[in-house]
Amino acid sequence: MSLPRETVLKELGLWPRWQLKQRAAAPAQQEGRAQIIARMDWDELTHAILQCTACPLHLTRTQAVPGVGDRNADWLVVGEAPGAEEDAKGEPFVGQAGRLLDAMLAAIDLARGENVYIANVLKCRPPGNRNPAPEEVAACLPYLMRQIELLRPKITFAVGRFAAQALLDTDEPIGRLRGRVHRYHGIPVVVSYHPAYLLRNPADKAKAWEDLCLARRVAAEARPAASPGP
């Protein structure tokens, strides 16, 4: 059952509307916030992301970027964070990197919005496209966790080091994570390079193709995913 709007906003630190949080929430507050997020439906979750002030990135964003695609998709593609174009348009993976991702999906007969949902770990752009800070990942991760729980995909395709490390709770380099199947709360995860990296390093596109083929095989073999546990 949906929670009263004011209750949700208060728990997320969005009430009163004009209140600005200059620091990330304390651990106990984060835990309570994560529990509230874990009960949200899709619309409540999207609204919470768009209004979020849980870390200082809200002070520099143009808009938050919740995600885009089919909410009943078998495929979830997870990237790292919005860039300048994503921040302007409110959609993940646009521009050159987005076009490459679309071409990669088309190569295995998938398309943006058709059996594919696309999201980032961070929902707001880090200034200058710098690397995500640990406290920013911690503030945003409950949103992604809820998206995964609502979606229950057959396969999660994590592109880029920060996406893979955040999902798998590891500091292993991407070169050691790719090429095998991982699990996130029982859901298969395949790791690959970020399309932006592939634009700079086209020689690694062959490895990304191998990763895509692995993900396709895993998705084809997967049973309907169980709801992720705590």
C-alpha positions as CSV (number, residue, x, y, z in Angstrom):
1,M,0.0,0.0,0.0
2,S,1.3,3.4,-0.9
3,L,2.5,5.6,2.0
4,P,1.1,9.1,2.5
5,R,3.0,11.6,0.4
6,E,4.0,13.8,3.4
7,T,5.4,10.8,5.2
8,V,7.5,9.7,2.3
9,L,8.9,13.3,1.8
10,K,9.7,13.6,5.4
11,E,11.6,10.3,5.6
12,L,13.6,11.3,2.5
13,G,14.5,14.7,3.8
14,L,12.4,16.5,1.3
15,W,9.9,18.2,3.7
16,P,9.6,21.2,3.9
17,R,10.2,21.5,0.1
18,W,12.7,24.4,0.6
19,Q,14.9,22.5,3.0
20,L,18.4,21.8,1.5
21,K,20.7,19.2,3.0
22,Q,24.4,20.1,2.8
23,R,25.6,16.8,4.0
24,A,24.8,13.1,3.3
25,A,22.5,11.6,5.9
26,A,24.0,9.8,8.9
27,P,24.1,6.0,8.8
28,A,21.0,5.6,10.9
29,Q,19.1,8.1,8.8
30,Q,20.3,6.3,5.6
31,E,19.0,3.0,6.9
32,G,15.5,4.5,7.6
33,R,15.5,6.2,4.2
34,A,16.4,2.9,2.5
35,Q,13.5,1.1,4.2
36,I,11.1,3.8,2.9
37,I,12.5,3.5,-0.6
38,A,12.2,-0.3,-0.5
39,R,8.4,0.0,-0.2
40,M,7.9,2.4,-3.1
41,D,6.1,1.7,-6.3
42,W,7.5,2.8,-9.7
43,D,5.8,6.2,-9.6
44,E,6.7,7.0,-6.0
45,L,10.3,6.0,-6.7
46,T,10.6,8.1,-9.8
47,H,9.2,11.1,-8.0
48,A,11.6,10.6,-5.0
49,I,14.6,10.5,-7.4
50,L,13.5,13.6,-9.2
51,Q,13.1,15.5,-5.9
52,C,16.1,13.9,-4.1
53,T,18.4,16.1,-1.9
54,A,20.2,13.2,-0.1
55,C,23.7,14.3,-1.2
56,P,25.2,17.5,-2.4
57,L,24.9,16.6,-6.1
58,H,21.4,18.0,-6.1
59,L,22.9,21.4,-5.8
60,T,24.7,21.2,-9.2
61,R,22.4,19.1,-11.3
62,T,20.0,20.3,-14.0
63,Q,17.7,17.4,-13.3
64,A,17.9,13.9,-11.9
65,V,17.9,11.0,-14.3
66,P,15.8,8.1,-12.9
67,G,16.0,5.7,-15.8
68,V,14.2,4.8,-19.0
69,G,12.6,1.8,-20.6
70,D,10.3,-1.1,-20.2
71,R,9.3,-1.7,-16.6
72,N,8.6,-5.3,-17.4
73,A,11.9,-5.9,-19.2
74,D,14.1,-9.0,-19.0
75,W,17.2,-6.9,-19.5
76,L,18.5,-4.2,-17.1
77,V,21.5,-2.2,-18.3
78,V,23.3,-0.3,-15.5
79,G,25.8,2.5,-16.0
80,E,27.7,4.7,-13.7
81,A,26.3,8.2,-13.7
82,P,24.7,10.8,-16.0
83,G,26.9,13.0,-18.1
84,A,26.3,16.5,-19.4
85,E,23.8,15.4,-22.1
86,E,22.0,13.1,-19.7
87,D,21.7,15.8,-17.1
88,A,20.2,18.2,-19.8
89,K,17.7,15.7,-21.2
90,G,16.9,13.6,-18.1
91,E,17.6,10.3,-19.9
92,P,20.5,7.9,-19.4
93,F,22.9,7.0,-22.2
94,V,22.3,9.7,-24.8
95,G,24.9,11.2,-27.1
96,Q,27.6,9.2,-28.7
97,A,27.8,6.6,-25.8
98,G,24.1,6.2,-26.0
99,R,24.1,5.6,-29.7
100,L,26.9,3.0,-29.3
101,L,24.8,1.3,-26.5
102,D,21.8,1.3,-28.8
103,A,23.9,-0.3,-31.6
104,M,25.2,-3.0,-29.2
105,L,21.6,-3.8,-28.1
106,A,20.5,-3.9,-31.7
107,A,23.2,-6.4,-32.5
108,I,21.4,-8.9,-30.3
109,D,17.9,-7.9,-31.4
110,L,17.1,-5.6,-28.5
111,A,16.1,-2.0,-28.5
112,R,15.9,0.8,-26.0
113,G,12.5,0.7,-24.4
114,E,11.6,-2.8,-25.7
115,N,12.4,-5.5,-23.1
116,V,15.2,-3.3,-21.9
117,Y,15.4,-0.9,-18.9
118,I,18.4,1.5,-18.6
119,A,19.5,3.2,-15.4
120,N,22.6,4.5,-13.7
121,V,24.0,3.9,-10.2
122,L,24.1,7.7,-9.6
123,K,20.9,9.5,-10.6
124,C,22.6,13.0,-10.7
125,R,25.6,14.1,-12.7
126,P,28.9,14.6,-10.7
127,P,30.3,18.0,-11.7
128,G,32.8,17.8,-14.5
129,N,31.9,14.1,-15.0
130,R,34.3,13.2,-12.2
131,N,34.2,9.8,-10.6
132,P,31.4,9.1,-8.1
133,A,32.3,9.6,-4.5
134,P,31.5,6.7,-2.0
135,E,29.0,8.8,-0.1
136,E,27.2,9.6,-3.4
137,V,27.0,5.9,-4.3
138,A,25.7,5.1,-0.8
139,A,23.0,7.8,-1.1
140,C,21.8,6.6,-4.6
141,L,22.2,2.8,-4.3
142,P,18.8,2.3,-2.5
143,Y,17.1,3.7,-5.6
144,L,18.8,1.3,-7.9
145,M,18.1,-1.6,-5.5
146,R,14.4,-0.8,-5.6
147,Q,14.4,-0.5,-9.4
148,I,16.0,-4.0,-9.6
149,E,13.4,-5.4,-7.1
150,L,10.5,-3.9,-9.0
151,L,11.9,-5.0,-12.4
152,R,13.2,-8.5,-11.4
153,P,15.2,-8.8,-14.7
154,K,16.5,-12.1,-16.1
155,I,19.9,-10.4,-16.6
156,T,21.7,-7.3,-15.4
157,F,24.3,-6.0,-17.8
158,A,26.6,-3.7,-15.8
159,V,28.8,-1.4,-17.9
160,G,31.7,0.4,-16.4
161,R,33.9,-0.1,-13.3
162,F,31.7,1.9,-10.9
163,A,28.5,0.2,-11.9
164,A,30.0,-3.3,-11.6
165,Q,31.8,-2.5,-8.3
166,A,28.7,-0.9,-6.7
167,L,26.4,-3.8,-7.7
168,L,28.8,-6.5,-6.7
169,D,30.3,-4.7,-3.6
170,T,33.9,-5.3,-4.7
171,D,36.9,-3.3,-5.6
172,E,38.1,-5.8,-8.3
173,P,39.1,-4.2,-11.6
174,I,36.7,-4.6,-14.5
175,G,39.2,-6.8,-16.4
176,R,38.9,-9.4,-13.7
177,L,35.1,-9.1,-13.3
178,R,34.1,-9.5,-17.0
179,G,33.9,-12.9,-18.7
180,R,32.0,-14.6,-15.9
181,V,28.5,-14.6,-14.4
182,H,28.1,-12.9,-11.0
183,R,24.9,-12.7,-8.9
184,Y,23.1,-9.8,-7.2
185,H,20.5,-11.1,-4.9
186,G,20.1,-14.1,-7.1
187,I,19.9,-12.2,-10.4
188,P,22.7,-12.9,-12.9
189,V,25.1,-10.0,-13.6
190,V,27.4,-9.8,-16.5
191,V,30.1,-7.0,-16.5
192,S,31.4,-5.2,-19.5
193,Y,33.1,-1.9,-20.6
194,H,31.2,1.3,-20.6
195,P,30.3,2.6,-24.1
196,A,32.2,5.8,-23.5
197,Y,35.3,3.8,-22.8
198,L,34.8,1.8,-26.0
199,L,34.6,5.0,-28.0
200,R,38.1,5.8,-26.7
201,N,39.4,2.2,-26.9
202,P,37.7,0.7,-30.0
203,A,40.1,-2.4,-29.8
204,D,38.1,-3.6,-26.8
205,K,34.8,-3.7,-28.7
206,A,35.5,-7.3,-29.5
207,K,35.6,-8.1,-25.7
208,A,32.4,-6.1,-25.2
209,W,30.7,-8.3,-27.9
210,E,31.8,-11.4,-26.0
211,D,30.2,-10.0,-22.9
212,L,27.0,-9.2,-24.7
213,C,26.9,-12.7,-26.1
214,L,27.4,-14.1,-22.6
215,A,24.6,-12.0,-21.2
216,R,22.3,-13.1,-24.0
217,R,23.0,-16.8,-23.3
218,V,22.4,-16.3,-19.6
219,A,19.1,-14.4,-20.2
220,A,17.9,-17.1,-22.5
221,E,18.6,-19.8,-19.9
222,A,17.3,-17.8,-16.9
223,R,14.2,-18.8,-15.1
224,P,11.9,-15.9,-13.9
225,A,14.0,-14.1,-11.3
226,A,13.0,-14.4,-7.7
227,S,12.3,-11.2,-5.8
228,P,15.7,-9.9,-4.3
229,G,16.0,-10.5,-0.6
230,P,17.4,-8.0,1.9
